[in-house]
Amino acid sequence: MLKELYFGNSIQEWATAAAIFAGVFLLLLAVRHLIKKKLKVFSKRTATRLDDVFVEVMGRTRYTFLILVSLYLASLGLNLSDTAKIVLSILVRLALLVQIGIWTSAAATHLLRRKGSGDAKEPSRVAIDFAVKLVIWSIVLLLGLDNLGVDVTALITGLGIGGVAVALALQSVLGDLFASMSITLDEPFVPGDFIVVDTLMGTVEQVGLKTTRLKSISGEQVIIANTDLLKSRIRNFGRMQERRVVFNLGVTYQTPHAVLERIPAMVKEIIAQHPGARFDRAHFQKFGDFALLFEIVYFVTDPDYSRYMDIQQAINLDICRTFETESIQFAYPTQTVFVHPHASPPSDS
């Protein structure tokens, strides 16, 4: 009975193929479950992103792909017609192409989402994600048509010519678009950073597809083309970890030598007692036109500007108080005129 033939194969061969199908399918399901559940926990404990991407990508494996792969492996032991073999082979190749497209798209989305600290819903990030997926699925479509026997050479040529024409017509727009993608991927700044671009300054509100919007200190919105940003030197105060402060003190020339020697130590003691300030140096720098000048350098460990001004104000007040106690006089612009008592009046000639 087991030797009876049905569609060119015995019952025993059909049963063996069914067992192979079930075994392979269950094995692939087990591997998929292991990757999604077990390796996901492990990947969270590591610092590298590669295992996170692998888990994310493998978790997108479709059941349809697993079923077709299992069917194909099970069919290798069966005596099928040439047409059935060709159809099954094409279906498996198409399923593999689609699955590769899904894996690649998932990897690109995951890497873009994990890139930096920007909002994944920014227009530039959405555009990059769309562009990457468009390229991926266009390649999948062309390879799929090629596997179905369609000549895609003419199609690729037409798309190339059309792409060149569109690029020439939209050169300025595409330039800003690619500049937006460059800013999003390289992240010289992100929304919320305070930046200075040439004479313009403000807080980044949004990186768009064509322009970047800043909110200036005075309140108005400043809009800058993305290509102009890439050509400019940008100072990003949002990445500042601490602030270096340099200021000068000028005392009168009548200040005694012994007091001049003590001034750097006085200033150092004043700065050191303020939390959030780190003293660097204080030196008698030079002889000025009307003052003996000291240069003082310290760091504010908090980048916040208001915090810096609070500390600077407190230090200035303490210096004034200490100098008043020590009878040290600050210098200010003065001019001394010496009149000779026996000077002759100018001659009329």
NUSENU-321735 format. One record per residue (C-alpha): residue number from 1; x negated, y negated, z negated. Coordinates in Angstrom, 2 decimals. Example, Ala and Ser with C-alpha at 12.3 -4.5 7.8 and 13.67 -1.06 7.14 Angstrom:
NUSENU-321735
+-----+---------+---------+---------+
| pos |       x |       y |       z |
+-----+---------+---------+---------+
|   1 |  -12.30 |    4.50 |   -7.80 |
|   2 |  -13.67 |    1.06 |   -7.14 |
+-----+---------+---------+---------+
//
This chain:
NUSENU-321735
+-----+---------+---------+---------+
| pos |       x |       y |       z |
+-----+---------+---------+---------+
|   1 |    0.00 |    0.00 |    0.00 |
|   2 |   -2.84 |   -2.37 |   -0.84 |
|   3 |   -4.28 |   -1.73 |    2.60 |
|   4 |   -1.22 |   -3.01 |    4.43 |
|   5 |   -2.02 |   -6.07 |    6.53 |
|   6 |   -0.17 |   -9.37 |    6.27 |
|   7 |   -1.31 |  -12.20 |    8.59 |
|   8 |   -4.50 |  -10.29 |    9.33 |
|   9 |   -5.46 |   -9.54 |    5.69 |
|  10 |   -4.57 |   -6.79 |    3.26 |
|  11 |   -2.71 |   -7.38 |    0.00 |
|  12 |   -5.93 |   -6.68 |   -1.88 |
|  13 |   -7.77 |   -9.38 |    0.11 |
|  14 |   -4.93 |  -11.86 |   -0.50 |
|  15 |   -5.01 |  -11.03 |   -4.22 |
|  16 |   -8.77 |  -11.47 |   -4.34 |
|  17 |   -8.49 |  -14.83 |   -2.58 |
|  18 |   -5.76 |  -15.90 |   -5.03 |
|  19 |   -7.95 |  -14.89 |   -7.97 |
|  20 |  -10.90 |  -16.83 |   -6.51 |
|  21 |   -8.65 |  -19.86 |   -5.96 |
|  22 |   -7.36 |  -19.75 |   -9.54 |
|  23 |  -10.82 |  -19.18 |  -11.02 |
|  24 |  -12.48 |  -21.98 |   -9.05 |
|  25 |   -9.63 |  -24.40 |   -9.73 |
|  26 |   -9.66 |  -23.70 |  -13.48 |
|  27 |  -13.45 |  -24.01 |  -13.55 |
|  28 |  -13.33 |  -27.39 |  -11.79 |
|  29 |  -10.58 |  -28.55 |  -14.16 |
|  30 |  -12.70 |  -27.50 |  -17.14 |
|  31 |  -15.72 |  -29.41 |  -15.81 |
|  32 |  -13.56 |  -32.48 |  -15.19 |
|  33 |  -12.13 |  -32.29 |  -18.71 |
|  34 |  -15.62 |  -31.84 |  -20.19 |
|  35 |  -16.90 |  -34.93 |  -18.41 |
|  36 |  -13.89 |  -37.08 |  -19.32 |
|  37 |  -13.67 |  -36.10 |  -23.00 |
|  38 |  -16.98 |  -34.75 |  -24.25 |
|  39 |  -19.51 |  -36.71 |  -22.20 |
|  40 |  -17.51 |  -39.91 |  -22.66 |
|  41 |  -18.12 |  -39.75 |  -26.40 |
|  42 |  -21.82 |  -39.10 |  -25.82 |
|  43 |  -22.19 |  -41.93 |  -23.29 |
|  44 |  -20.90 |  -44.49 |  -25.79 |
|  45 |  -23.82 |  -43.70 |  -28.09 |
|  46 |  -26.48 |  -44.42 |  -25.46 |
|  47 |  -27.79 |  -47.81 |  -24.35 |
|  48 |  -28.04 |  -46.96 |  -20.63 |
|  49 |  -25.15 |  -47.68 |  -18.28 |
|  50 |  -25.79 |  -44.81 |  -15.89 |
|  51 |  -23.98 |  -42.24 |  -18.00 |
|  52 |  -21.05 |  -44.63 |  -18.45 |
|  53 |  -20.79 |  -45.03 |  -14.69 |
|  54 |  -21.02 |  -41.25 |  -14.19 |
|  55 |  -18.22 |  -40.57 |  -16.67 |
|  56 |  -16.06 |  -43.31 |  -15.16 |
|  57 |  -16.60 |  -42.03 |  -11.62 |
|  58 |  -16.08 |  -38.33 |  -12.36 |
|  59 |  -12.92 |  -39.16 |  -14.28 |
|  60 |  -11.40 |  -40.40 |  -11.02 |
|  61 |  -11.59 |  -36.95 |   -9.39 |
|  62 |   -8.18 |  -36.15 |   -7.90 |
|  63 |   -6.33 |  -32.86 |   -8.35 |
|  64 |   -5.66 |  -32.75 |   -4.60 |
|  65 |   -9.40 |  -32.64 |   -3.94 |
|  66 |   -9.89 |  -29.84 |   -6.46 |
|  67 |   -7.06 |  -27.82 |   -4.93 |
|  68 |   -8.39 |  -28.15 |   -1.38 |
|  69 |  -11.93 |  -27.24 |   -2.45 |
|  70 |  -10.59 |  -24.18 |   -4.28 |
|  71 |   -8.52 |  -23.19 |   -1.25 |
|  72 |  -11.51 |  -23.54 |    1.07 |
|  73 |  -13.77 |  -21.38 |   -1.14 |
|  74 |  -11.01 |  -18.78 |   -1.53 |
|  75 |  -10.44 |  -18.67 |    2.25 |
|  76 |  -14.04 |  -17.74 |    3.00 |
|  77 |  -13.28 |  -14.10 |    2.28 |
|  78 |  -10.14 |  -14.01 |    4.44 |
|  79 |   -9.73 |  -13.25 |    8.11 |
|  80 |   -7.99 |  -16.39 |    9.35 |
|  81 |   -7.26 |  -17.62 |   12.84 |
|  82 |   -9.55 |  -20.17 |   14.41 |
|  83 |   -6.83 |  -22.81 |   14.22 |
|  84 |   -6.27 |  -22.24 |   10.50 |
|  85 |  -10.01 |  -22.42 |    9.83 |
|  86 |  -10.34 |  -25.67 |   11.78 |
|  87 |   -7.33 |  -27.27 |   10.05 |
|  88 |   -8.52 |  -26.24 |    6.59 |
|  89 |  -12.05 |  -27.43 |    7.37 |
|  90 |  -10.77 |  -30.82 |    8.55 |
|  91 |   -8.54 |  -31.19 |    5.49 |
|  92 |  -11.44 |  -30.43 |    3.16 |
|  93 |  -13.74 |  -32.90 |    4.94 |
|  94 |  -11.07 |  -35.60 |    4.86 |
|  95 |  -10.40 |  -34.90 |    1.18 |
|  96 |  -14.12 |  -35.11 |    0.46 |
|  97 |  -14.39 |  -38.45 |    2.29 |
|  98 |  -11.41 |  -39.87 |    0.40 |
|  99 |  -12.79 |  -38.59 |   -2.89 |
| 100 |  -16.20 |  -40.14 |   -2.16 |
| 101 |  -14.41 |  -43.41 |   -1.41 |
| 102 |  -12.58 |  -43.19 |   -4.74 |
| 103 |  -15.81 |  -42.42 |   -6.59 |
| 104 |  -17.71 |  -45.26 |   -4.91 |
| 105 |  -14.93 |  -47.78 |   -5.49 |
| 106 |  -14.70 |  -46.79 |   -9.15 |
| 107 |  -18.48 |  -47.16 |   -9.56 |
| 108 |  -18.48 |  -50.60 |   -7.92 |
| 109 |  -15.56 |  -51.81 |  -10.04 |
| 110 |  -17.14 |  -50.47 |  -13.23 |
| 111 |  -20.51 |  -52.13 |  -12.52 |
| 112 |  -18.85 |  -55.43 |  -11.64 |
| 113 |  -16.72 |  -55.31 |  -14.79 |
| 114 |  -19.74 |  -54.57 |  -16.95 |
| 115 |  -21.91 |  -57.20 |  -15.27 |
| 116 |  -22.55 |  -60.07 |  -17.71 |
| 117 |  -19.88 |  -61.72 |  -19.82 |
| 118 |  -17.70 |  -63.38 |  -17.21 |
| 119 |  -13.97 |  -62.79 |  -16.87 |
| 120 |  -13.25 |  -59.88 |  -14.53 |
| 121 |  -10.18 |  -61.79 |  -13.25 |
| 122 |  -12.22 |  -64.73 |  -11.93 |
| 123 |  -11.48 |  -65.40 |   -8.23 |
| 124 |  -15.11 |  -64.76 |   -7.28 |
| 125 |  -15.18 |  -61.40 |   -9.07 |
| 126 |  -11.86 |  -60.41 |   -7.51 |
| 127 |  -13.23 |  -61.39 |   -4.10 |
| 128 |  -16.40 |  -59.35 |   -4.59 |
| 129 |  -14.40 |  -56.35 |   -5.75 |
| 130 |  -12.07 |  -56.67 |   -2.74 |
| 131 |  -14.97 |  -57.09 |   -0.30 |
| 132 |  -16.84 |  -54.06 |   -1.64 |
| 133 |  -13.74 |  -51.88 |   -1.53 |
| 134 |  -12.92 |  -53.13 |    1.98 |
| 135 |  -16.37 |  -52.07 |    3.20 |
| 136 |  -16.15 |  -48.69 |    1.44 |
| 137 |  -12.72 |  -47.79 |    2.77 |
| 138 |  -13.54 |  -49.08 |    6.25 |
| 139 |  -16.48 |  -46.66 |    6.35 |
| 140 |  -14.25 |  -43.86 |    5.00 |
| 141 |  -11.64 |  -44.62 |    7.67 |
| 142 |  -14.20 |  -44.60 |   10.49 |
| 143 |  -15.76 |  -41.35 |    9.28 |
| 144 |  -12.29 |  -39.83 |    8.93 |
| 145 |  -11.35 |  -40.80 |   12.48 |
| 146 |  -14.66 |  -39.42 |   13.70 |
| 147 |  -13.91 |  -36.08 |   11.99 |
| 148 |  -10.53 |  -36.01 |   13.72 |
| 149 |  -12.29 |  -36.29 |   17.09 |
| 150 |  -11.55 |  -39.98 |   17.74 |
| 151 |  -14.32 |  -41.94 |   19.50 |
| 152 |  -15.01 |  -44.83 |   17.11 |
| 153 |  -17.88 |  -46.36 |   19.12 |
| 154 |  -15.63 |  -48.82 |   20.98 |
| 155 |  -13.82 |  -49.67 |   17.76 |
| 156 |  -17.10 |  -50.45 |   15.94 |
| 157 |  -18.29 |  -52.58 |   18.88 |
| 158 |  -15.04 |  -54.55 |   18.92 |
| 159 |  -15.17 |  -55.12 |   15.18 |
| 160 |  -18.76 |  -56.31 |   15.47 |
| 161 |  -17.97 |  -58.87 |   18.18 |
| 162 |  -14.89 |  -60.04 |   16.30 |
| 163 |  -16.88 |  -60.34 |   13.10 |
| 164 |  -19.51 |  -62.55 |   14.76 |
| 165 |  -16.81 |  -64.85 |   16.17 |
| 166 |  -15.09 |  -65.18 |   12.80 |
| 167 |  -18.43 |  -65.80 |   11.04 |
| 168 |  -19.29 |  -68.64 |   13.44 |
| 169 |  -15.85 |  -70.22 |   13.06 |
| 170 |  -15.88 |  -70.01 |    9.26 |
| 171 |  -19.56 |  -70.66 |    8.67 |
| 172 |  -19.06 |  -73.29 |    5.95 |
| 173 |  -16.35 |  -71.33 |    4.15 |
| 174 |  -18.34 |  -68.10 |    4.29 |
| 175 |  -21.42 |  -69.93 |    3.01 |
| 176 |  -19.53 |  -71.06 |   -0.10 |
| 177 |  -17.98 |  -67.60 |   -0.45 |
| 178 |  -21.36 |  -65.85 |   -0.45 |
| 179 |  -22.71 |  -68.53 |   -2.79 |
| 180 |  -19.81 |  -67.74 |   -5.13 |
| 181 |  -20.69 |  -64.05 |   -5.00 |
| 182 |  -24.34 |  -64.87 |   -5.71 |
| 183 |  -23.38 |  -66.99 |   -8.73 |
| 184 |  -21.08 |  -64.25 |  -10.02 |
| 185 |  -23.67 |  -61.48 |   -9.69 |
| 186 |  -26.77 |  -63.43 |  -10.76 |
| 187 |  -24.90 |  -65.42 |  -13.45 |
| 188 |  -27.03 |  -68.55 |  -13.84 |
| 189 |  -24.02 |  -69.75 |  -15.82 |
| 190 |  -20.58 |  -68.45 |  -16.84 |
| 191 |  -17.33 |  -70.23 |  -17.76 |
| 192 |  -17.81 |  -72.01 |  -21.06 |
| 193 |  -21.48 |  -72.94 |  -20.50 |
| 194 |  -22.48 |  -76.60 |  -20.60 |
| 195 |  -24.66 |  -77.34 |  -17.57 |
| 196 |  -26.41 |  -80.33 |  -16.01 |
| 197 |  -26.64 |  -80.48 |  -12.21 |
| 198 |  -28.75 |  -83.43 |  -11.06 |
| 199 |  -26.83 |  -86.42 |  -12.48 |
| 200 |  -23.64 |  -84.44 |  -13.19 |
| 201 |  -22.92 |  -82.64 |  -16.43 |
| 202 |  -20.01 |  -80.77 |  -17.95 |
| 203 |  -18.59 |  -77.48 |  -19.19 |
| 204 |  -17.95 |  -74.80 |  -16.57 |
| 205 |  -14.23 |  -74.11 |  -16.30 |
| 206 |  -14.07 |  -71.80 |  -13.30 |
| 207 |  -16.26 |  -70.36 |  -10.58 |
| 208 |  -13.98 |  -70.26 |   -7.54 |
| 209 |  -14.40 |  -68.82 |   -4.06 |
| 210 |  -15.50 |  -72.15 |   -2.56 |
| 211 |  -16.12 |  -74.51 |   -5.48 |
| 212 |  -17.07 |  -74.54 |   -9.15 |
| 213 |  -15.12 |  -76.76 |  -11.53 |
| 214 |  -16.70 |  -78.60 |  -14.46 |
| 215 |  -15.05 |  -80.58 |  -17.22 |
| 216 |  -17.24 |  -83.61 |  -17.80 |
| 217 |  -17.94 |  -85.21 |  -21.18 |
| 218 |  -15.66 |  -88.12 |  -20.33 |
| 219 |  -12.79 |  -85.74 |  -19.59 |
| 220 |  -12.40 |  -85.72 |  -15.81 |
| 221 |  -12.83 |  -82.62 |  -13.68 |
| 222 |  -15.93 |  -82.44 |  -11.47 |
| 223 |  -15.73 |  -80.16 |   -8.42 |
| 224 |  -18.97 |  -79.00 |   -6.79 |
| 225 |  -19.36 |  -76.80 |   -3.69 |
| 226 |  -21.00 |  -73.47 |   -4.52 |
| 227 |  -23.65 |  -73.90 |   -1.82 |
| 228 |  -24.63 |  -77.25 |   -3.36 |
| 229 |  -25.02 |  -75.56 |   -6.75 |
| 230 |  -27.40 |  -72.94 |   -5.38 |
| 231 |  -29.54 |  -75.70 |   -3.84 |
| 232 |  -29.73 |  -77.68 |   -7.10 |
| 233 |  -31.79 |  -77.32 |  -10.26 |
| 234 |  -29.37 |  -76.37 |  -13.02 |
| 235 |  -30.03 |  -76.91 |  -16.72 |
| 236 |  -27.85 |  -74.49 |  -18.69 |
| 237 |  -27.44 |  -75.64 |  -22.29 |
| 238 |  -25.05 |  -72.76 |  -22.92 |
| 239 |  -28.07 |  -70.39 |  -23.03 |
| 240 |  -29.92 |  -72.55 |  -25.56 |
| 241 |  -30.92 |  -70.59 |  -28.68 |
| 242 |  -32.39 |  -73.50 |  -30.61 |
| 243 |  -33.04 |  -77.19 |  -30.01 |
| 244 |  -36.49 |  -78.84 |  -30.11 |
| 245 |  -36.42 |  -82.35 |  -31.57 |
| 246 |  -39.22 |  -84.90 |  -31.08 |
| 247 |  -39.08 |  -88.37 |  -32.64 |
| 248 |  -41.48 |  -91.15 |  -33.66 |
| 249 |  -41.93 |  -93.20 |  -36.82 |
| 250 |  -43.67 |  -96.52 |  -36.84 |
| 251 |  -45.07 |  -98.12 |  -40.00 |
| 252 |  -46.76 | -101.48 |  -40.39 |
| 253 |  -50.48 | -102.01 |  -39.97 |
| 254 |  -50.61 | -103.18 |  -43.60 |
| 255 |  -49.86 |  -99.64 |  -44.85 |
| 256 |  -52.79 |  -98.40 |  -47.00 |
| 257 |  -54.96 |  -95.60 |  -45.65 |
| 258 |  -54.11 |  -93.29 |  -48.58 |
| 259 |  -50.39 |  -93.66 |  -47.89 |
| 260 |  -50.89 |  -92.97 |  -44.17 |
| 261 |  -52.51 |  -89.64 |  -45.04 |
| 262 |  -49.49 |  -88.64 |  -47.16 |
| 263 |  -46.78 |  -89.46 |  -44.58 |
| 264 |  -47.02 |  -86.14 |  -42.58 |
| 265 |  -46.65 |  -84.12 |  -45.81 |
| 266 |  -43.69 |  -86.27 |  -46.89 |
| 267 |  -41.89 |  -85.71 |  -43.59 |
| 268 |  -42.67 |  -81.98 |  -43.67 |
| 269 |  -41.17 |  -81.66 |  -47.16 |
| 270 |  -38.05 |  -83.59 |  -46.10 |
| 271 |  -37.41 |  -81.43 |  -43.01 |
| 272 |  -38.17 |  -78.14 |  -44.77 |
| 273 |  -35.45 |  -78.71 |  -47.37 |
| 274 |  -32.69 |  -78.86 |  -44.74 |
| 275 |  -31.06 |  -75.51 |  -43.82 |
| 276 |  -30.98 |  -75.04 |  -40.08 |
| 277 |  -34.16 |  -77.06 |  -39.48 |
| 278 |  -37.62 |  -75.55 |  -38.92 |
| 279 |  -40.59 |  -77.87 |  -39.24 |
| 280 |  -43.22 |  -77.68 |  -36.50 |
| 281 |  -45.69 |  -80.57 |  -36.91 |
| 282 |  -46.20 |  -84.22 |  -37.90 |
| 283 |  -49.24 |  -86.26 |  -36.82 |
| 284 |  -50.55 |  -89.82 |  -36.83 |
| 285 |  -50.29 |  -90.14 |  -33.07 |
| 286 |  -51.67 |  -93.52 |  -32.04 |
| 287 |  -52.07 |  -97.22 |  -32.69 |
| 288 |  -49.11 |  -99.00 |  -31.16 |
| 289 |  -48.70 | -102.64 |  -30.16 |
| 290 |  -47.08 | -103.52 |  -33.45 |
| 291 |  -46.99 | -100.23 |  -35.43 |
| 292 |  -48.92 |  -97.18 |  -36.53 |
| 293 |  -47.02 |  -94.38 |  -34.78 |
| 294 |  -46.37 |  -90.87 |  -36.10 |
| 295 |  -44.95 |  -88.08 |  -33.90 |
| 296 |  -42.73 |  -85.50 |  -35.64 |
| 297 |  -41.50 |  -82.25 |  -34.09 |
| 298 |  -39.02 |  -79.79 |  -35.56 |
| 299 |  -36.45 |  -77.23 |  -34.36 |
| 300 |  -32.74 |  -76.99 |  -35.07 |
| 301 |  -31.89 |  -73.28 |  -35.14 |
| 302 |  -28.24 |  -73.94 |  -34.15 |
| 303 |  -27.79 |  -75.04 |  -30.50 |
| 304 |  -24.56 |  -76.90 |  -31.30 |
| 305 |  -25.03 |  -80.62 |  -30.56 |
| 306 |  -22.87 |  -81.81 |  -33.45 |
| 307 |  -24.85 |  -79.65 |  -35.86 |
| 308 |  -28.09 |  -81.11 |  -34.46 |
| 309 |  -26.85 |  -84.67 |  -34.98 |
| 310 |  -25.76 |  -83.90 |  -38.57 |
| 311 |  -29.22 |  -82.56 |  -39.39 |
| 312 |  -30.98 |  -85.45 |  -37.65 |
| 313 |  -28.87 |  -87.96 |  -39.54 |
| 314 |  -29.58 |  -86.28 |  -42.89 |
| 315 |  -33.32 |  -86.21 |  -42.16 |
| 316 |  -33.33 |  -89.89 |  -41.15 |
| 317 |  -31.52 |  -90.89 |  -44.34 |
| 318 |  -33.95 |  -88.89 |  -46.47 |
| 319 |  -36.93 |  -90.50 |  -44.72 |
| 320 |  -35.49 |  -93.96 |  -45.35 |
| 321 |  -34.92 |  -93.10 |  -49.00 |
| 322 |  -38.42 |  -91.70 |  -49.46 |
| 323 |  -40.13 |  -94.60 |  -47.69 |
| 324 |  -38.16 |  -97.06 |  -49.80 |
| 325 |  -39.30 |  -95.27 |  -52.96 |
| 326 |  -42.92 |  -95.25 |  -51.78 |
| 327 |  -42.74 |  -98.90 |  -50.61 |
| 328 |  -43.60 |  -97.91 |  -47.04 |
| 329 |  -42.38 | -100.45 |  -44.52 |
| 330 |  -41.08 |  -99.54 |  -41.09 |
| 331 |  -42.57 | -101.58 |  -38.29 |
| 332 |  -40.54 | -103.60 |  -35.84 |
| 333 |  -41.61 | -105.77 |  -32.90 |
| 334 |  -43.44 | -108.82 |  -34.24 |
| 335 |  -45.80 | -111.40 |  -32.80 |
| 336 |  -48.37 | -113.47 |  -34.70 |
| 337 |  -49.47 | -116.83 |  -33.27 |
| 338 |  -52.77 | -118.30 |  -34.46 |
| 339 |  -53.01 | -122.13 |  -34.14 |
| 340 |  -56.53 | -123.65 |  -34.21 |
| 341 |  -56.42 | -126.91 |  -36.20 |
| 342 |  -59.19 | -128.64 |  -34.14 |
| 343 |  -57.94 | -127.71 |  -30.70 |
| 344 |  -58.29 | -130.52 |  -28.13 |
| 345 |  -55.16 | -131.68 |  -26.26 |
| 346 |  -55.06 | -130.71 |  -22.60 |
| 347 |  -56.61 | -133.18 |  -20.14 |
| 348 |  -54.42 | -135.06 |  -17.64 |
| 349 |  -56.92 | -134.50 |  -14.84 |
+-----+---------+---------+---------+
//
